[in-house]
Amino acid sequence: MENKQDKPKVLKNKYIPTAEFYSQIIDSLQDYSIFTLDNELNINSWSSGSTKIFGYETDDAIGEPFDIIFTAEDVKSGIPKREIEIALKEGRATDNRWHIAKDQSLFYAYGLVFPLIGIAGEMLGYVKILRDLTERKQSEDAIKKYVKELEDLNTHKESVLAILSHDLRSPLSAIIGTAKYLKENFNKMKPDDVQELLDLLYKSSTDELDMLDYLVEWARIKYASDVFTPTKIKLTEYINKVFETLNETASINTINLHHEIEADTTVFADGKMLISIIQNIVSNAIKHTEKGGTITVSAKSKDDKIIVQVKDTGVGMSKEIMEKLFTPQMKILSETRKKNKGAGIGLLLVKGFLEKNGGEIWVESIEGEGSSFYFTLPIEKPVYKIGSSEEIMFDENA
């Protein structure tokens, strides 16, 4: 009987993967950018997935510094170097951030970087892996924006109803009361008294109409789908148009209107909205500036935006009013109305227009010395907004 232990052993051929085999696997991962860096943080290998995502061909990328895939803001903030430091300290570094491609377009990616160690323990460089998550990021941002808009709609709904019931209904009741008094006592009244009441009725009625127009326009822009056609336009042309419209009102009060903006300054915005933005702010400045005062409009560029300043030498405002200036606060609207300085809702309209155009507004003021309203608008058509009000972090396995 043959002993099983005497059977000859059959040797199986062992396949040892080559570097070419691993290279083929890496190049097959088209949804990932995989590349390596040398110890000086220069790119020394580049996958076909990297070419697809970043747009750089292999020959273009090899020898380039690690920085080329990061935005200028991140490079300035030292993000690339920080990633490497964390990878050395903890064995790996992960992040979610916007990166920049060869054509300067932005995309959102999950990234991983770790040190590349040789067989003998020597430091060979680093491996960087990225996965493009732009579509997911945009979906997440769209959902967050939609939820925020629903929350805002619910909040402002109450405020709008309060404005309608108080700042419109109450004065309208007074108008009706005055008209009733005239109707019942017209034949007994002196002509001068009749004229005085008619002047009061006219002013009150026009004030109501102005406020209603502001309110409807604000609600329409903030919540309704309307024609929105932003283009690249010269800022000075729109400043001059507003000055022509308001120059007579300013002249009556001997208020000097002038701007210090270069002729070639441009912004990317909707023209009709820009006119309304400038007109509301300058008109507001005229109402709050004493005779002989000055209103100056200036602008400067910062990063990818233009910051416009409308400065007046008017009465200024308190910190309390500034804090509530761009919210539909019943008390503030009523106070400004009583002081015959306008409905105040014009600034809500301005804020809505600016948000629609990718800008923002704020104010600085000193009581008795004047106010400066600042607003921003993009210089060029925005590609993507880098970052959001709430940072989104994705799972590494996403």
Residue, then its C-alpha position, 0 to 999 in steps of 0.5 A: m500500500e502506497n504511503k500518502q506521505d510518499k506522494p510527490k508534491v505538485l508545485k503551483n506556479k505563483y504569479i507575482p504582480t508586476a509594476e505594470f500590472y498595478s499601473q494598469i489597475i490604477d489607470s483603470l480607475q477613471d473616477y479617481s485621481i491617483f498620483t505620487l510626489d517626490n520628497e520635494l513635493n513635485i509630481n512624479s507620476w500621474s494616472s489617466g484618471s488624474t488627466k480626466i479630472f484635472g485636464y493635465e496630460t502626464d507630460d504637463a503634470i510631471g515635475e510640477p509642484f503639488d500646489i497646482i491642484f489647489t486654489a490660490e486661497d488654499v495655497k496662500s493659507g498653506i493647505p498643501k504643506r499642512e496636508i503633508e505635515i499631518a500625513l507625516k505625523e498621523g500616517r495619512a491626511t484626509d479632507n474635502r475641499w475645492h480643487i482647481a483644474k487646468d482650465q481654472s474650473l473648480f471641482y469638489a473632491y474627497g482627498l487622501v494623502f499618505p507617505l510612500i515608504g520604501i522596503a528599507g524604510e526610506m522615504l520615497g515621497y507621497v501618494k495623493i488620491l482624490r475622488d470628484l464629488t462635485e455633483r454630490k456637493q452641488s446636490e447637498d448645497a441645493i438641498k441646504k439652500y432649499v431648506k433655508e429658503l423654506e425657513d426664511l419664507n416661513t419667518h418672513k411670512e409672519s413679518v410681511l403679514a405684520i407689515l400689511s396689517h400694521d404699517l399699511r392697514s393702520p395708516l389706511s384707516a387714518i386716510i379713510g377717517t380723514a376722507k370721511y371727515l371731509k365728506e361730512n364737514f366739507n361745506k362747513m370748513k374754511p378753504d385753507d383747512v380743506q386744502e390742508l386735509l387734502d394735502l395730508l390725504y395726498k401725502s399719506s396715500t402716496d406713502e402707502l402706495d410707495m410702501l406697497d410697491y416696495l413690499v410687493e417688489w421685495a416679495r416678488i424678487k425673494y420668492a418668485s421666479d422672475v426674469f433674471t439676466p445678469t451680464k457684465i456691465k459698467l458700474t459708472e453708467y448705472i451710477n450716472k443714471v441714478f444721479e440724473t434721476l435724483n439730482e433735482t431732489a439733491s439740488i433742492n436740499t443743496i446736497n452734492l452727489h458725486h462718485e470716484i469710480e474709474a470708467d472701466t470698473t465692471v460688475f456682473a449683475d442684472g441691470k434693472m436690479l443694479i439700478s434699483i440697488i443704487q437708487n434705493i441706497v442713494s435716495n435713502a442717503i439724501k433723506h438722511t443728509e442735512k442741507g449742504g451735505t455730500i454723498t460720495v460713491s466709490a468702489k474698490s476690487k477685492d479678490d473676485k468682487i467689487i465693493v461699492q461704498v455710498k458715504d453720506t455726511g448725514v445724521g447717522m444712526s444708532k447701533e440698535i437700528m443698524e443691527k435690525l436695518f436689513t430685517p423686516q422688523m415692525k418696530i423699525l419700519s414704524e419708527t422710520r415712517k413716523k419720522n417721515k424718512g421713508a418706509g424703510i422696506g427699500l433696504l429689504l428690497v436692496k438686500g434681496f436684489l444683492e443676494k440674487n446677484g451673489g452679493e451682500i450689504w452692510v453698514e457703518s455709521i456714527e450718530g451725528e457724523g453720517s453713514s456708509f453703506y457697503f455692498t458687493l457684486p461679482i466682477e465675473k460670472p461666478v463658476y462655483k461658490i467656494g465653501s458654504s455657510e455650513e461646511i459639508m464633510f463626506d464619508e471617506n468611503a463615499 
